[in-house]
Amino acid sequence: MKGARVRGGHGSFRVLLLLATVWLANGHPQCLDYKPPFQPSGALVFCKEYSKFGCCDVERDIAISNRYYEVMDFFDYGGFVSCGKFIKSIMCQECSPYAAHLYDAEDANTPLRNLPGLCGDYCTDFWRRCRSTISLLLTEDARVMEIEGDRDKFCALLELKDPEYCYPNVLTNAELNANLGTVQADPEGCLQLCLQEVANGLRNPVAMVHANDGTHRFFVAEQLGYVWVYMPNGSRVDKPFLNLTSAVLTSPWVGDERGFLCLAFHPKFKSTEKVYVYYSINVKKEERIRISEFTLSVTDMNMLDHNSERILLEIVEPASNHNGGQLLFGYDGYLYIFVGDGGKAGDPFGAFGNSQNKSSLLGKVLRVDVDDNNDGPPYWIPVDNPFLQDVKARPEVYAYGVRNMWRCSFDRGDPGTGAGRGRLFCGDVGQNKFEEVDLIIKGGNYGWRAKEGFSCYDNKLCHNSSLNDILPIFAYPHKIGKSVTGGYIYRGCEMPNLNGLYIFGDFMSGRLMSLKEDPSTGEWNYKEICMGTGQSCNFPKLINNYVKYIISFAEDEAGELYFLSTRIPSAKTYAGVIYKIVDPSRPAATHKPYYTLPKTASKLNKGHSGKMDGLKDDSIGNRVNKKDPNSKPRKGRRRKLRQGMVRLASPGKRLDRGRVEIFIKGEWGTICDDLFDRKAATVVCRQLGYPFAIRVAKRAEMGQGNHLSILLDDVKCEGTERTLLDCQRSKIGQHNCSHKEDVGVICGYSEYDEEEG
């Protein structure tokens, strides 16, 4: 599908190894939700020292501030002056880019510390001045009261035995803080990024687009002729958005370039409801490219009206390769069509080839106007098309001299300044030596077949002074890759470090690559992209590997980037995968608090914020208005019960084992043991802070919950779900069992823990 790169024995080229090293040996910074830190979209007011880079957004900063003032309401003024700064600093470590290390959260399978790890001297100072405050910060730890009077026990609980990473030393470690917030690169300069798998099991996914209609749906095209709708939650609509398999010309041959190649939504799709497609057909034994228009079904927003096809353009293909295959709408509202040179090797058609012949539509970038075409011709010619007055040129031609442009994109422009908006980037597949990336302009001649990359291909044409061709912004030799796949300039919100980076790849070698413009010279500098190693991609749902053949790139409504690749480049093999590109130094991340604090009925003390700087009171003593330890717990200290929360009930009150009980719709209930296995038990144990499920106890071995309703039955999990409600199961409250079948589990910190008697 990409330009004669598989034929002629090229299919055996192997992926070049992407080398990377672990960043700083200790791994990448991490947040308490096991995601990487980031730069908040707005300045933090309370934990403002982490406004440039950390683990809190503005909402989390406000929540920490609220919790802080709730705690400080327990203090008299002297206690506030003595301890306020300590408590603020400790609470704000949730926002630190090193929160994962400080809270022992670098491994998602281990329980979190309740408070960040402190350095020895700092812990001693904290104990000397404010030891009584620990009961407010650790409201659910039974050890609190007994350790307050003993410095050694106190700091044994709070101290982190790592002099470089403990708080506050971590803030002054120059080596650790040198490159926070930047895209990490290995010693060879290879940018280390991560991936998130979005979809799999596709047959040569050639394109993924969005409708820009606010629904956040993805539309994924398979080369075979199907277009599928993926909803924002990742689910796929059962019926295809479009099914042209009976018309599309393709085959199961590895590397066949023919087929359904692209689709584009009208920029005013919400009102026009029109979609444009690009595919190969066979008409009376003549192969053609067809560009057609479809309209949305009047009864189903996730399906096109298959009877509405209107053919805009058909172009005869003299060979089965170099089919082009890109449709784009520009910011001018016009439809851009990217057509290959007609195939075979060296564009052998006519005296100078199809690409240099402006009277041919092959080897061109075309531009047409499809607005207001319901009652007239299928398209109009824009009045500023560059060759409109040239009697020897087709009026549709916008640029020429291209070989087989495979994947082009318009730059959205810098999100702050708008710089770069509307630039058109294309990857043009080469012949024998070079692949190139071009910046397309109106009326431009891109040199094929005279030139391939920066070098001459046809010497006679190459030295023709009238050629006046435009050189690529970048070209690379075939030792790097043999079939370029054009990408996008990143302009999303989640990864500001990547802003302005052109990310693209190579179909044959499997390389991911990037270009960055030097604004002072206009030159584009190359850096390869590697998969992050060590802790860099060690976050839930992130991976650091992908299947080899990079077919296409994609952009969602927000400007985040994806690429589509396959393990086997055949239109009938279910080997295609869609990946989202993630910068491990900043994905969008929000998280919930990891320790509970007391709540009071009093209003927040708004005057506290003016008293936080310059606290120097070294007085010792108990500044907390402490309550009688024998009194009943305050109502405000109760943990909020959430849908799907679980607990273990056992006669011995063991925390690691017991009957599984779940909170659903305002009540606690039990679960039948039908289908319940170790994977389901793992979901329970991980919710409770244990990394492993040691055993499933059936037939009410852990006791019967006779006073409770039976809420779940037939629970079947993969082991990675957040709660049991995310697993396959019967409806809530529907079951065919009794409390004699209540299930129990035994959890542990090691997969090989032995049960204790």
C-alpha positions in Angstrom: 0.0 0.0 0.0 3.0 2.2 0.2 5.2 2.4 -2.9 7.0 -0.7 -4.1 8.8 -1.2 -0.9 7.8 -4.9 -0.4 8.3 -6.1 -3.9 11.7 -7.2 -5.2 12.7 -9.1 -2.0 12.5 -6.1 0.3 10.0 -7.9 2.5 12.8 -9.6 4.4 14.4 -6.5 5.9 14.4 -6.7 9.6 13.5 -4.0 12.1 16.6 -2.1 13.2 17.1 -2.4 17.0 16.2 0.7 18.9 18.8 1.2 21.6 17.9 3.0 24.9 19.3 3.2 28.4 17.6 3.6 31.8 17.4 7.2 32.7 19.5 8.0 35.7 19.5 4.3 36.6 16.8 4.9 39.2 14.0 5.2 36.7 11.8 8.0 35.6 9.9 10.2 38.1 6.4 8.9 38.7 3.2 10.0 40.4 0.9 8.3 42.9 -1.5 7.1 40.2 1.5 5.4 38.6 1.5 7.9 35.7 4.3 10.3 34.8 4.5 13.9 36.1 3.6 16.9 33.9 3.4 20.7 33.7 0.0 21.8 35.0 -2.2 23.7 32.6 -2.6 26.5 35.2 -0.3 27.7 38.0 -0.8 26.0 41.4 -1.6 28.3 44.2 -1.0 26.2 47.3 1.8 23.8 46.2 3.2 26.4 43.9 6.7 25.1 44.0 5.4 22.3 41.7 3.8 24.6 39.1 6.4 24.0 36.5 6.6 20.2 36.7 5.0 17.7 39.1 2.0 15.5 39.8 -0.8 17.9 40.6 -3.2 19.8 38.4 -5.1 22.9 39.7 -8.0 20.8 41.0 -5.6 18.5 43.0 -3.8 21.6 44.4 -7.1 23.0 45.6 -8.0 19.7 47.2 -4.7 19.5 49.1 -5.2 23.1 50.2 -8.6 22.3 51.6 -7.3 19.3 53.4 -4.5 21.4 54.9 -6.8 24.0 56.3 -9.1 21.3 57.7 -6.1 20.0 59.6 -5.0 23.4 60.7 -8.4 24.1 62.3 -7.3 21.7 65.0 -4.4 24.1 66.0 -4.1 27.1 68.2 -2.1 30.0 66.8 1.2 28.8 68.3 0.7 25.3 66.9 0.0 26.8 63.5 3.2 28.9 63.5 5.3 26.0 64.7 3.9 23.2 62.5 2.1 24.8 59.6 5.1 24.8 57.3 6.0 21.2 58.1 2.5 19.9 57.3 2.2 22.0 54.1 5.5 20.7 52.8 4.6 17.1 53.7 1.2 17.3 52.1 2.6 18.9 48.9 4.9 16.0 48.3 1.9 14.4 46.6 2.6 17.0 43.9 6.4 16.2 43.7 7.7 14.7 40.5 9.3 12.2 42.8 6.1 11.3 44.6 6.3 7.7 43.5 9.6 7.2 45.2 8.7 9.2 48.3 5.5 7.2 48.7 7.0 3.8 47.6 4.7 3.8 44.6 7.2 2.9 41.9 5.6 -0.5 41.6 1.9 -0.5 41.1 1.7 -3.9 42.9 3.0 -2.7 46.3 1.0 -0.7 48.9 1.6 3.0 49.1 3.1 4.7 52.2 0.6 6.9 54.0 3.1 9.8 54.1 6.2 10.7 52.0 9.6 9.4 53.1 11.5 12.0 55.1 15.2 12.5 55.5 16.6 11.6 59.0 17.4 15.2 60.1 14.1 16.6 58.8 12.2 13.8 60.5 14.0 14.6 63.8 13.1 18.2 63.5 9.5 17.4 62.7 9.3 15.1 65.7 10.8 17.7 68.0 8.5 20.4 67.0 5.3 18.8 65.8 5.1 15.1 66.7 1.6 15.3 67.9 0.3 16.3 64.5 1.0 12.8 63.2 -2.4 11.7 64.6 -4.1 14.1 62.2 -2.1 12.9 59.2 -2.5 9.2 60.0 -6.0 8.9 61.3 -6.3 5.2 60.5 -3.0 3.9 61.8 -3.2 2.2 65.1 0.5 2.8 65.8 0.2 6.5 66.0 -0.5 7.1 69.7 2.3 4.7 70.8 5.1 6.2 68.6 4.5 9.9 69.3 6.8 9.9 72.4 9.6 7.8 70.8 11.7 9.5 68.2 13.2 6.3 67.0 9.8 4.6 66.4 8.4 7.8 65.0 11.1 8.2 62.3 11.2 4.4 61.7 7.7 5.0 60.3 8.4 8.2 58.4 12.1 8.1 57.4 13.2 7.0 53.9 16.7 5.4 54.0 17.8 7.0 50.8 19.8 10.2 51.4 19.4 11.4 47.8 15.7 10.7 47.3 14.2 11.5 50.7 12.5 14.8 51.4 13.8 17.5 51.3 17.2 16.3 49.9 15.5 15.3 46.7 14.9 19.0 45.9 18.5 19.9 46.0 20.0 16.9 44.1 21.3 18.7 41.0 21.7 15.5 39.0 18.2 14.3 39.6 16.6 17.7 38.8 18.8 18.6 35.8 16.3 17.6 33.0 12.9 17.4 34.7 10.1 18.1 32.3 12.0 17.5 29.1 11.7 14.6 26.7 14.3 12.1 27.8 16.9 10.9 25.4 19.5 8.1 25.6 23.2 8.9 25.2 22.9 8.7 21.4 20.1 11.3 21.4 17.3 9.0 20.7 14.0 10.4 22.2 12.4 7.9 24.6 8.6 7.7 24.3 6.0 5.2 25.4 2.9 3.8 23.8 -0.7 2.9 24.8 -2.5 0.2 22.8 -5.8 1.5 21.6 -7.1 -1.3 19.4 -5.9 -4.5 17.9 -7.0 -7.4 15.6 -7.4 -5.1 12.5 -6.7 -6.1 8.9 -4.1 -3.6 7.6 -5.5 -0.5 9.3 -4.6 2.2 6.7 -6.2 5.2 8.2 -7.7 6.6 11.4 -9.6 9.9 11.4 -12.1 11.8 13.5 -15.2 13.7 12.4 -14.3 16.9 14.3 -17.9 16.9 15.5 -17.3 16.8 19.2 -18.2 13.1 19.6 -14.6 12.0 20.0 -15.2 8.9 17.9 -12.5 7.3 15.8 -13.1 6.0 12.3 -10.6 3.3 11.4 -10.3 2.0 7.8 -9.1 -1.4 6.9 -7.5 -1.9 3.5 -10.0 -4.6 2.7 -12.8 -2.0 2.5 -14.3 -1.7 6.0 -14.5 1.4 8.1 -15.2 0.9 11.8 -16.4 3.3 14.5 -14.6 3.3 17.8 -16.4 5.1 20.6 -14.6 7.3 23.1 -14.5 4.4 25.7 -12.6 2.2 23.2 -15.5 0.0 22.2 -16.2 -0.7 18.6 -19.6 -0.5 17.0 -20.7 -3.9 15.7 -21.8 -2.8 12.3 -19.3 -1.1 10.0 -19.5 2.6 9.3 -18.9 1.7 5.7 -18.5 -1.6 3.9 -17.0 -1.4 0.4 -15.5 -4.9 0.3 -17.5 -5.9 -2.7 -16.2 -3.0 -4.7 -12.6 -2.6 -3.4 -9.8 -4.1 -5.5 -7.2 -5.7 -3.2 -5.7 -9.1 -2.5 -4.3 -11.1 0.4 -0.8 -10.8 -1.0 1.7 -9.3 1.4 2.6 -5.8 0.3 -0.3 -5.3 -2.2 -0.8 -1.5 -2.3 -4.3 -1.5 -3.8 -7.4 -1.4 -1.7 -9.4 1.1 0.5 -6.7 3.7 1.3 -8.3 6.7 3.0 -11.3 8.7 4.1 -11.9 12.3 5.1 -14.8 14.0 6.8 -16.1 17.3 5.4 -14.9 20.1 7.7 -18.5 21.0 8.2 -19.6 17.4 8.7 -22.1 18.3 11.4 -24.2 20.1 8.8 -23.2 18.5 5.5 -22.9 14.9 6.8 -20.6 14.1 4.0 -17.6 11.8 3.9 -15.0 11.3 1.1 -13.2 8.0 0.3 -10.2 6.9 -1.8 -10.1 3.3 -3.0 -8.9 1.0 -5.8 -11.4 -0.6 -8.3 -11.4 -2.8 -11.4 -13.7 -1.6 -14.2 -13.7 -3.8 -17.3 -10.2 -5.2 -16.4 -8.9 -1.7 -16.0 -7.5 -0.7 -12.6 -8.6 2.8 -11.4 -8.5 5.0 -8.4 -11.9 6.2 -7.3 -12.7 9.2 -5.2 -16.3 9.2 -3.9 -18.6 11.1 -1.7 -21.0 9.4 0.8 -23.6 10.9 3.1 -24.6 9.9 6.6 -27.5 7.5 7.2 -30.6 9.3 8.3 -31.3 6.6 10.9 -27.9 5.8 12.3 -25.1 8.3 13.1 -22.6 5.5 13.1 -23.2 4.4 9.5 -23.0 5.9 6.1 -25.8 5.6 3.6 -24.3 2.9 1.3 -26.7 3.9 -1.5 -25.5 7.6 -1.4 -22.2 7.1 -3.2 -21.4 9.8 -5.7 -18.2 9.4 -7.7 -16.2 12.6 -7.9 -13.2 11.4 -9.8 -11.7 8.2 -11.3 -8.1 8.0 -12.5 -6.8 5.0 -14.6 -3.8 3.3 -12.9 -1.3 1.8 -15.5 0.2 -0.4 -12.8 -0.8 -2.0 -9.5 1.5 0.0 -7.3 2.1 3.7 -6.4 -1.6 4.3 -5.8 -1.1 7.3 -3.6 -4.0 7.2 -1.1 -4.4 10.4 0.9 -7.4 12.7 1.3 -7.3 15.8 3.4 -9.3 19.0 3.9 -7.2 22.1 4.2 -7.9 25.1 6.4 -9.1 26.7 3.2 -12.0 24.3 3.1 -10.8 22.6 -0.1 -10.2 18.8 -0.6 -6.6 17.8 -1.3 -6.1 14.5 -3.2 -2.6 12.9 -3.3 -2.1 10.6 -6.3 0.9 8.3 -7.1 2.8 8.4 -10.3 1.1 5.4 -11.8 3.5 2.6 -10.7 6.3 0.5 -12.1 9.9 1.7 -11.5 11.2 5.1 -12.4 7.9 6.7 -13.7 8.6 5.4 -17.3 5.5 7.0 -18.8 6.0 9.5 -21.6 9.1 11.6 -22.3 9.4 12.9 -18.7 7.1 10.6 -16.7 3.6 11.3 -15.3 4.9 13.3 -12.4 6.4 16.1 -14.5 3.5 16.1 -17.0 0.9 18.6 -15.7 -1.7 17.3 -18.1 -1.8 14.0 -16.2 -3.4 13.6 -12.8 -0.8 11.0 -11.7 2.1 12.0 -9.5 0.2 15.1 -8.3 -1.3 16.8 -5.4 -4.8 17.9 -6.5 -7.1 20.5 -5.0 -10.8 20.7 -5.6 -13.9 22.4 -4.0 -16.7 20.1 -3.0 -18.9 22.7 -1.3 -22.4 23.4 -2.8 -22.1 20.5 -5.2 -25.6 19.0 -4.6 -27.1 20.5 -7.7 -24.1 20.9 -9.9 -20.9 19.0 -10.8 -19.3 16.8 -8.2 -16.5 19.4 -7.6 -15.4 22.9 -8.6 -11.9 24.2 -9.3 -10.7 26.8 -6.8 -10.1 30.1 -8.5 -6.6 30.3 -7.1 -5.4 26.9 -8.3 -1.9 27.6 -9.7 -2.3 26.1 -13.2 -5.8 27.3 -13.9 -4.6 29.4 -16.8 -2.2 26.8 -18.2 -3.8 25.2 -21.2 -1.4 22.3 -21.0 -2.2 21.5 -17.3 -5.2 20.0 -15.6 -6.8 22.7 -13.5 -7.1 20.3 -10.5 -3.3 20.2 -10.1 -2.0 22.0 -7.0 1.6 20.6 -6.9 3.5 18.1 -9.0 6.7 16.0 -9.3 5.7 13.6 -6.5 6.3 9.9 -6.7 4.0 8.2 -4.2 3.1 10.4 -1.2 2.0 8.2 1.6 0.5 10.1 4.5 0.3 13.8 4.6 -1.0 16.2 7.2 -1.8 19.9 7.9 -0.1 21.6 10.8 -2.6 22.9 13.3 -0.2 25.6 14.4 1.4 26.4 17.7 -1.3 26.4 20.3 -0.1 29.7 21.8 1.0 31.7 18.8 -0.6 29.9 15.8 2.8 29.8 14.1 3.0 27.1 11.4 -0.8 26.7 11.0 -1.7 25.4 7.6 1.7 24.0 6.5 1.3 20.8 4.5 3.8 17.9 5.3 4.1 14.8 3.2 6.2 11.7 3.2 7.1 10.7 -0.4 8.2 7.1 -0.9 11.5 6.8 -2.8 12.8 4.5 -5.5 16.2 2.9 -4.9 18.1 5.1 -2.5 16.3 7.8 -0.5 13.0 8.5 1.3 11.9 12.1 1.8 9.7 14.5 3.7 8.3 17.4 1.8 6.7 20.7 2.7 4.0 21.2 0.0 3.3 24.7 -1.4 1.0 25.8 -4.1 2.4 25.3 -7.6 5.5 23.4 -6.3 7.5 20.9 -8.3 9.0 18.2 -6.1 11.5 16.9 -8.6 10.5 13.3 -9.3 11.6 11.6 -11.6 14.5 14.0 -12.0 15.5 13.7 -8.3 15.1 11.2 -5.5 15.6 13.0 -2.2 18.5 15.4 -2.7 20.2 13.4 -5.4 19.7 13.0 -9.1 17.7 10.0 -10.4 17.3 10.9 -14.1 20.5 12.8 -14.8 19.2 14.5 -18.0 16.2 15.9 -16.3 18.0 16.6 -13.1 20.4 19.1 -14.8 17.6 20.8 -16.7 17.8 24.5 -15.6 14.0 24.9 -16.1 13.2 22.2 -13.5 13.0 24.7 -10.6 12.1 21.9 -8.1 11.7 22.2 -4.4 14.0 20.1 -2.2 12.8 18.0 0.7 13.1 19.3 4.2 14.6 15.9 5.1 15.7 12.8 3.2 17.2 9.6 4.6 19.0 6.7 2.9 17.8 3.1 2.7 20.1 1.9 5.4 17.6 3.7 7.8 14.4 2.7 6.1 12.9 1.9 2.7 9.4 3.3 2.7 8.5 6.5 4.5 5.2 6.9 6.4 4.4 10.6 6.8 3.2 11.8 10.2 2.1 14.9 12.0 3.4 18.0 13.7 2.5 17.5 17.4 0.1 20.2 18.6 -1.8 18.5 21.4 -2.2 19.4 25.0 -1.0 16.4 26.9 2.6 16.5 25.9 3.9 20.1 25.6 7.5 18.9 25.4 6.7 17.5 21.9 5.1 20.7 20.6 6.4 21.5 17.1 8.0 18.0 16.7 7.2 16.3 13.4 6.7 12.6 14.2 6.8 10.1 11.3 8.0 6.6 10.6 9.2 4.0 8.1 7.0 1.1 7.0 9.8 -1.4 6.2 12.3 -0.8 9.0 9.8 0.0 11.7 11.7 3.1 12.8 9.9 6.0 14.5 11.5 9.3 13.7 11.2 13.0 14.4 12.1 16.4 12.9 12.4 19.7 14.8 12.6 23.0 13.0 15.3 25.5 14.0 13.4 28.8 13.7 16.7 30.8 13.3 17.8 28.8 10.2 14.7 27.1 9.0 16.5 23.8 9.0 14.9 20.6 10.3 17.0 18.5 12.7 16.5 14.8 12.9 16.2 12.7 16.1 15.2 9.0 16.2 12.5 7.9 18.6 13.2 5.0 20.9 10.9 3.1 23.2 11.6 4.1 26.8 13.3 1.5 29.0 13.5 0.7 32.7 10.9 2.6 34.7 10.2 5.1 31.8 7.1 3.1 30.5 6.4 1.2 33.7 2.9 2.6 34.2 -0.5 1.0 33.9 -1.6 0.7 30.2 1.7 1.9 28.9 4.0 -0.3 26.8 7.4 0.1 25.1 7.1 -2.1 22.1 5.0 -2.3 18.9 4.5 -4.5 15.8 6.9 -3.7 13.0 5.2 -2.4 9.8 4.1 1.3 10.4 1.3 1.9 8.0 -0.1 5.3 9.0 -0.3 8.0 11.6 -3.4 9.7 13.1 -4.5 12.7 15.1 -7.5 12.9 17.4 -9.7 15.9 18.0 -7.4 17.2 20.7 -4.3 16.8 18.6 -2.9 13.8 20.3 -1.0 11.4 18.1 -1.3 7.8 17.2 0.2 5.4 14.7 -1.2 2.2 13.0 1.0 -0.8 12.3 0.8 -4.5 11.6 2.7 -7.6 12.2 1.9 -9.0 8.7 1.2 -6.5 5.9 -1.7 -8.4 4.3 -5.2 -7.0 3.8 -6.8 -10.2 5.2 -4.6 -10.9 8.3 -5.9 -9.8 11.7 -2.5 -8.4 12.8 -3.0 -4.6 12.9 -2.7 -2.5 16.0 -3.3 1.2 16.9 -1.0 2.9 19.4 -1.2 6.2 21.1 2.1 8.0 21.5 2.9 9.0 25.1 5.7 11.2 26.4 6.5 9.6 29.8 7.5 13.0 31.1 3.9 14.3 30.7 0.7 12.5 30.0 -2.6 13.9 31.2 -2.9 12.7 34.8 -5.2 13.3 37.7 -5.4 11.3 40.9 -7.3 11.0 44.2 -5.7 11.5 47.6 -3.9 8.5 49.1 -4.4 9.3 52.7 -7.4 10.5 54.7 -7.5 13.6 56.8 -10.1 14.7 59.4 -12.9 16.9 58.3 -14.4 19.6 60.5 -17.7 21.4 60.4 -16.1 24.8 60.6 -15.4 26.9 57.6 -12.0 27.1 56.1 -9.7 29.6 57.8 -9.0 31.9 54.8 -6.5 33.9 56.9 -4.0 31.0 57.1 -2.6 31.7 53.6 -1.0 34.9 54.8 0.9 33.3 57.6 2.8 30.6 55.8 6.1 32.3 55.0 9.0 32.7 57.4 7.9 30.4 60.2 10.7 30.3 62.7 9.1 29.3 66.0 11.2 26.5 67.5 8.9 26.0 70.5 8.3 22.4 71.6 5.1 21.0 72.7 1.6 19.9 71.8 -0.2 22.5 69.8 -3.0 20.3 68.7 -6.5 20.6 70.2 -6.6 16.8 70.7 -9.7 15.0 71.6 -10.2 12.3 74.2 -8.9 9.0 72.7 -11.8 7.1 74.2 -14.4 9.3 72.6 -16.4 8.1 69.6 -14.9 8.9 66.2 -16.1 12.1 64.6 -18.6 11.6 61.8 -16.4 13.5 59.4 -13.6 11.0 59.7 -15.5 8.1 58.1 -14.2 7.0 54.8 -16.6 7.8 51.9 -18.0 4.6 50.5 -17.6 4.3 46.7 -19.4 2.0 44.3 -17.5 -1.2 43.9 -15.4 -0.9 47.1 -14.5 -4.2 48.7 -13.6 -5.5 52.1 -12.7 -8.8 53.7 -14.6 -10.1 56.6 -13.2 -12.9 58.8 -13.7 -14.0 62.4 -10.1 -13.4 63.3 -10.2 -9.9 61.8 -7.3 -10.6 59.6 -6.7 -7.9 57.0 -5.3 -10.2 54.3 -8.1 -12.8 54.2 -11.8 -13.2 54.6 -15.2 -13.3 52.9 -15.4 -10.9 50.0 -18.0 -8.2 50.5 -18.7 -5.4 48.0 -20.5 -2.1 48.3 -23.1 -1.4 45.6 -25.9 1.1 45.5 -25.7 2.0 49.1 -25.3 -1.4 50.7 -22.7 -4.1 51.5 -23.3 -7.6 50.1 -21.6 -10.9 49.3 -20.5 -12.6 46.2 -21.2 -16.2 45.0 -18.2 -18.4 44.2 -19.6 -19.5 40.8 -16.8 -18.8 38.2 -14.9 -16.8 40.8 -11.2 -17.6 40.3 -7.7 -16.3 41.0 -8.0 -13.5 38.4 -11.1 -12.2 40.1 -9.4 -12.5 43.5 -6.5 -10.5 42.2 -8.9 -7.6 41.4 -10.1 -7.7 45.0 -6.6 -8.0 46.5 -5.2 -5.1 44.5 -8.1 -2.9 45.6 -7.0 -3.6 49.1 -3.4 -2.9 48.5 -2.1 -6.4 48.1 -0.3 -7.3 44.8 -1.2 -11.0 44.8 -4.1 -13.3 45.4 -2.8 -16.4 47.1 -6.0 -18.5 47.2 -9.7 -18.4 46.5 -11.8 -19.9 49.3 -15.1 -21.3 48.2 -18.2 -22.8 49.8 -18.3 -20.1 52.5 -15.0 -21.3 53.9 -14.5 -17.8 55.3 -17.9 -17.6 56.8 -21.4 -16.9 55.6 -22.8 -13.4 55.2 -26.3 -14.3 56.3 -27.2 -10.8 57.3 -26.2 -9.4 53.8 -27.7 -9.5 50.4 -26.1 -11.6 47.6 -25.2 -8.9 45.1 -23.0 -10.6 42.5 -22.8 -14.0 40.8 -20.9 -15.5 37.9 -18.0 -13.0 38.2 -15.3 -13.6 35.5 -12.3 -11.3 35.4 -9.1 -10.8 33.4 -7.3 -9.7 36.5 -6.6 -6.2 35.4 -10.0 -4.6 36.1 -10.3 -1.7 38.5 -13.2 -3.3 40.4 -15.3 -6.4 40.2 -18.1 -4.3 38.6 -15.8 -3.9 35.5 -15.7 -7.7 35.1 -18.1 -10.0 33.3 -20.9 -10.9 35.7 -24.6 -11.3 36.2 -26.8 -8.3 36.9 -26.6 -6.8 40.3 -28.7 -8.8 42.7 -29.4 -11.7 40.3 -28.0 -15.0 41.4 -28.8 -18.7 41.8 -26.9 -19.5 44.9 -27.1 -19.2 48.7 -24.8 -17.9 51.4 -23.3 -21.4 51.7 -21.5 -20.4 48.5 -20.1 -17.0 49.6 -16.6 -16.6 48.2 -13.5 -15.6 50.2 -9.9 -14.8 49.2 -6.4 -14.8 50.8 -4.1 -12.0 49.7 -0.4 -11.5 50.0 2.7 -9.5 49.2 4.4 -12.3 47.4 3.0 -14.7 44.8 4.5 -17.5 46.7 3.4 -16.6 50.2 2.4 -19.6 52.3 -0.7 -19.5 54.3 -0.2 -19.1 58.0 -2.1 -21.3 60.4 
